[in-house]
Amino acid sequence: MINVVLGDEYDESLVMRLENEVRALGGSIDKSDWTLGGSQEVIRYKITIPGGHLEAVFETYVGLSLHGNEHLVMALAKRIVPNHPLQSSASGDD
């Protein structure tokens, strides 16, 4: 599993690109969870695309990130932000 930060969580054009690319791949996005801790808000979305499932996370002070299978995350991330050096971190979560 991998986590890749795409950009700022409040970047509306980034969010639109995410939605458009998921739809272009024949997928869907569904809101799954909202959490507020102090001044930090976290919104999680389940993404289903051909080949698997991912999670998009909008988190204050962190940004918009994709989490899931490395191959799927990187393929979608490169479609959304093709010229951006993506920050990633490995995760032991399944």
Beta strands, then each sheet from edge to edge (+ up, - down):
strand 1: 2-7
strand 2: 28-37
strand 3: 40-49
strand 4: 52-59
strand 5: 63-68
strand 6: 87-90
sheet 1: 2+ 3- 4+ 5- 1+ 6-
end
